[in-house]
Amino acid sequence: SRFQVKRICVKSGGALSLQSHSHRCEHWVVVEGKAKVTIGDEVKLVTEGQSVYVPRGAIHRMENPGKSLMVLIEVQAGSYLGEDDIVR
């Protein structure tokens, strides 16, 4: 009830919305391709086998700048994990 694991796939050129969460943090591990990750004011490229931590409340986004599918594993942890905790 305090953690959840998701597999997220983003097509080439795709991006997820800029968002934040009040009740959870996230840890992203790229397992295929590469991700352009925005956390707060920092933007960096994360490749296969690398990971990033998204603190609770941080504005964040992931994008796929590559030519092939990007796959990452997202581990969510916190007091509430509902989808209505997403602020876009």
Residue frames as a rotation matrix with the C-alpha (Angstrom) as fourth column:
SER 1
0.558 0.830 0.000 0.00
0.830 -0.558 0.000 0.00
0.000 0.000 -1.000 0.00
ARG 2
0.638 -0.368 -0.677 3.04
0.040 -0.862 0.505 2.33
-0.769 -0.349 -0.535 0.30
PHE 3
-0.470 -0.781 -0.411 4.75
-0.430 -0.205 0.879 1.46
-0.771 0.590 -0.240 -2.99
GLN 4
0.716 0.637 0.284 3.91
0.017 0.391 -0.920 0.64
-0.698 0.664 0.269 -6.60
VAL 5
-0.481 -0.875 0.055 5.99
0.002 0.062 0.998 -0.42
-0.877 0.480 -0.028 -9.60
LYS 6
0.708 0.692 -0.138 5.14
-0.098 -0.097 -0.990 0.49
-0.699 0.715 -0.001 -13.22
ARG 7
-0.387 -0.705 0.594 6.67
0.681 0.216 0.700 -0.26
-0.622 0.675 0.396 -16.59
ILE 8
0.502 0.517 -0.694 6.41
-0.020 -0.795 -0.606 2.85
-0.865 0.318 -0.388 -18.79
CYS 9
-0.233 -0.505 0.831 7.04
0.870 0.273 0.410 2.87
-0.434 0.819 0.376 -22.55
VAL 10
0.363 0.276 -0.890 7.46
-0.092 -0.940 -0.329 6.12
-0.927 0.201 -0.316 -24.50
LYS 11
0.659 -0.048 0.751 7.57
0.718 0.340 -0.608 6.12
-0.226 0.939 0.259 -28.30
SER 12
-0.434 -0.871 0.233 10.29
0.893 -0.381 0.239 7.97
-0.119 0.311 0.943 -30.21
GLY 13
-0.739 0.071 0.670 9.69
0.199 -0.927 0.318 11.73
0.644 0.368 0.671 -29.91
GLY 14
0.299 0.943 -0.146 7.04
0.387 0.020 0.922 11.23
0.872 -0.332 -0.359 -27.22
ALA 15
-0.799 -0.485 0.355 6.81
-0.111 -0.461 -0.880 12.93
0.591 -0.743 0.314 -23.83
LEU 16
-0.105 0.742 -0.663 4.77
0.933 0.304 0.192 12.62
0.344 -0.598 -0.724 -20.67
SER 17
0.600 0.464 0.651 3.16
0.295 -0.886 0.359 15.70
0.743 -0.023 -0.668 -19.14
LEU 18
-0.604 -0.700 0.382 5.04
-0.047 -0.447 -0.893 18.06
0.796 -0.558 0.237 -16.83
GLN 19
0.501 0.852 -0.149 3.71
-0.021 0.184 0.983 17.15
0.865 -0.489 0.110 -13.36
SER 20
-0.648 -0.621 0.442 4.29
-0.539 -0.037 -0.842 16.84
0.539 -0.783 -0.310 -9.64
HIS 21
0.126 0.636 -0.762 2.93
0.335 0.696 0.636 14.75
0.934 -0.335 -0.125 -6.74
SER 22
0.214 0.035 0.976 2.12
-0.726 -0.663 0.183 15.81
0.654 -0.748 -0.116 -3.17
HIS 23
0.648 0.250 0.720 2.21
-0.732 0.467 0.497 12.38
-0.212 -0.848 0.485 -1.55
ARG 24
0.832 -0.343 0.436 4.87
0.341 0.936 0.086 10.30
-0.438 0.077 0.896 -3.31
CYS 25
0.048 -0.864 -0.501 8.41
-0.735 -0.370 0.568 10.23
-0.676 0.341 -0.653 -4.63
GLU 26
0.972 0.236 0.018 9.54
-0.154 0.685 -0.712 8.24
-0.180 0.689 0.702 -7.66
HIS 27
-0.105 -0.988 0.111 12.67
-0.413 0.145 0.899 6.42
-0.905 0.049 -0.423 -8.75
TRP 28
0.846 0.386 -0.368 13.08
-0.462 0.186 -0.867 5.85
-0.267 0.903 0.336 -12.51
VAL 29
-0.167 -0.871 0.462 15.39
-0.159 0.487 0.859 3.21
-0.973 0.070 -0.220 -14.02
VAL 30
0.344 0.211 -0.915 15.87
-0.915 -0.142 -0.377 3.26
-0.209 0.967 0.144 -17.80
VAL 31
0.094 -0.262 0.960 15.97
-0.139 0.952 0.274 -0.33
-0.986 -0.159 0.053 -19.08
GLU 32
-0.025 -0.119 0.993 15.78
0.923 0.377 0.069 0.34
-0.383 0.918 0.100 -22.84
GLY 33
0.402 0.142 0.904 16.72
0.701 -0.683 -0.204 3.38
0.589 0.716 -0.374 -24.93
LYS 34
-0.753 -0.617 -0.227 17.37
0.632 -0.583 -0.510 6.79
0.182 -0.528 0.829 -23.42
ALA 35
0.397 0.904 -0.161 15.27
0.903 -0.353 0.244 9.37
0.164 -0.242 -0.956 -21.61
LYS 36
-0.580 -0.380 0.720 15.50
0.189 -0.923 -0.334 13.14
0.792 -0.058 0.608 -21.42
VAL 37
0.074 0.555 -0.829 14.52
0.937 0.247 0.249 13.80
0.343 -0.795 -0.501 -17.82
THR 38
-0.307 -0.065 0.949 13.44
-0.123 -0.987 -0.107 17.11
0.944 -0.150 0.295 -16.31
ILE 39
0.211 0.330 -0.920 13.40
0.916 0.261 0.304 17.40
0.340 -0.907 -0.247 -12.51
GLY 40
0.403 -0.004 -0.915 12.88
0.508 -0.831 0.228 20.95
-0.761 -0.557 -0.333 -11.31
ASP 41
0.705 -0.217 -0.676 15.31
-0.533 -0.791 -0.301 23.16
-0.469 0.572 -0.673 -13.26
GLU 42
-0.360 -0.913 0.194 17.66
-0.585 0.383 0.715 20.29
-0.727 0.144 -0.672 -14.13
VAL 43
0.808 0.498 -0.315 17.47
-0.552 0.452 -0.700 18.50
-0.206 0.740 0.641 -17.49
LYS 44
-0.290 -0.947 0.134 19.65
-0.801 0.317 0.508 15.48
-0.524 0.040 -0.851 -18.22
LEU 45
0.223 0.235 -0.946 19.96
-0.793 0.608 -0.036 12.47
0.566 0.759 0.322 -20.48
VAL 46
-0.036 -0.140 0.990 19.56
-0.776 0.628 0.060 9.10
-0.629 -0.766 -0.131 -18.77
THR 47
-0.139 -0.115 -0.984 20.62
-0.872 0.484 0.067 5.95
0.468 0.867 -0.168 -20.65
GLU 48
0.576 0.414 -0.705 20.11
-0.190 0.906 0.377 2.20
0.795 -0.083 0.601 -20.17
GLY 49
0.115 -0.492 -0.863 21.06
0.756 0.607 -0.245 1.07
0.645 -0.624 0.442 -16.69
GLN 50
-0.889 -0.402 0.219 21.02
0.195 -0.766 -0.613 4.57
0.414 -0.502 0.759 -15.22
SER 51
0.021 0.920 -0.392 18.46
0.933 0.123 0.338 5.91
0.359 -0.373 -0.855 -12.78
VAL 52
-0.691 -0.128 0.711 17.15
-0.062 -0.970 -0.235 9.16
0.720 -0.206 0.663 -11.28
TYR 53
-0.536 0.506 -0.676 15.28
0.837 0.214 -0.503 10.05
-0.109 -0.836 -0.538 -8.12
VAL 54
-0.393 0.522 0.757 12.24
0.145 -0.778 0.611 12.36
0.908 0.350 0.231 -8.25
PRO 55
-0.968 -0.007 -0.250 11.55
0.250 -0.082 -0.965 13.86
-0.013 -0.997 0.081 -4.80
ARG 56
-0.071 0.987 -0.144 7.99
0.989 0.052 -0.136 14.37
-0.127 -0.152 -0.980 -3.58
GLY 57
0.526 0.425 -0.737 6.68
0.390 -0.890 -0.235 17.72
-0.756 -0.164 -0.634 -4.83
ALA 58
-0.500 -0.792 -0.351 9.30
-0.024 -0.393 0.919 18.13
-0.866 0.468 0.178 -7.59
ILE 59
0.589 0.596 -0.546 8.08
-0.557 -0.189 -0.808 19.17
-0.585 0.781 0.221 -11.02
HIS 60
-0.465 -0.780 0.419 9.18
-0.274 0.577 0.769 16.48
-0.842 0.243 -0.482 -13.48
ARG 61
0.687 0.582 -0.436 8.79
-0.621 0.159 -0.767 15.05
-0.377 0.798 0.470 -16.97
MET 62
-0.245 -0.740 0.627 10.29
0.065 0.632 0.772 12.31
-0.967 0.230 -0.107 -19.14
GLU 63
0.594 0.329 -0.734 10.77
-0.684 -0.274 -0.676 12.46
-0.423 0.904 0.063 -22.90
ASN 64
0.394 -0.472 0.789 12.15
0.479 0.838 0.261 10.08
-0.784 0.275 0.556 -25.50
PRO 65
0.384 -0.312 -0.869 14.67
-0.623 -0.782 0.005 11.91
-0.681 0.540 -0.494 -27.71
GLY 66
-0.569 -0.714 0.407 15.82
-0.261 0.626 0.734 8.67
-0.779 0.312 -0.543 -29.36
LYS 67
-0.480 0.316 -0.819 14.79
-0.863 0.000 0.506 6.90
0.160 0.949 0.272 -32.54
SER 68
-0.495 0.319 -0.808 13.53
0.101 0.945 0.312 3.75
0.863 0.073 -0.499 -30.79
LEU 69
0.570 0.816 -0.096 11.21
0.118 0.035 0.992 2.91
0.813 -0.577 -0.077 -27.91
MET 70
-0.576 -0.653 0.491 12.27
-0.449 -0.249 -0.858 4.04
0.683 -0.715 -0.150 -24.42
VAL 71
0.440 0.672 -0.595 11.29
0.189 0.578 0.794 1.80
0.878 -0.462 0.128 -21.51
LEU 72
-0.587 -0.621 0.520 11.70
-0.439 -0.296 -0.849 2.63
0.680 -0.726 -0.098 -17.85
ILE 73
-0.081 0.486 -0.870 10.71
0.747 0.608 0.270 1.11
0.660 -0.628 -0.412 -14.55
GLU 74
-0.269 0.112 0.957 9.07
-0.418 -0.908 -0.011 3.56
0.868 -0.403 0.291 -12.16
VAL 75
-0.358 0.151 -0.921 9.01
0.792 0.571 -0.214 2.82
0.494 -0.807 -0.324 -8.44
GLN 76
-0.022 0.459 0.888 6.55
-0.266 -0.859 0.437 5.02
0.964 -0.227 0.141 -6.55
ALA 77
-0.385 -0.086 -0.919 6.72
0.797 0.470 -0.378 5.28
0.465 -0.878 -0.113 -2.76
GLY 78
-0.832 0.092 0.548 4.63
-0.265 -0.933 -0.245 7.35
0.488 -0.349 0.800 -0.39
SER 79
-0.831 0.529 0.172 1.58
-0.113 0.142 -0.983 7.67
-0.544 -0.837 -0.058 1.80
TYR 80
0.327 0.944 0.042 -0.83
-0.078 0.071 -0.994 7.84
-0.942 0.322 0.096 -1.17
LEU 81
-0.692 -0.680 0.244 -0.32
0.103 0.241 0.965 6.47
-0.715 0.693 -0.097 -4.70
GLY 82
0.235 0.901 0.364 -3.62
0.618 0.150 -0.772 7.33
-0.750 0.406 -0.522 -6.43
GLU 83
-0.332 -0.325 0.885 -3.59
0.936 -0.230 0.266 8.84
0.117 0.917 0.381 -9.92
ASP 84
0.643 0.632 0.432 -5.51
0.561 -0.773 0.296 11.86
0.522 0.052 -0.852 -8.59
ASP 85
0.569 -0.561 -0.601 -2.29
0.468 -0.380 0.798 12.94
-0.676 -0.735 0.047 -6.83
ILE 86
-0.317 -0.678 0.663 -0.93
0.940 -0.130 0.317 14.09
-0.128 0.723 0.679 -10.21
VAL 87
0.476 0.360 -0.803 -0.79
0.230 -0.932 -0.281 17.90
-0.849 -0.051 -0.526 -10.60
ARG 88
0.027 -0.422 0.906 -0.25
0.991 0.133 0.032 18.89
-0.134 0.897 0.421 -14.24
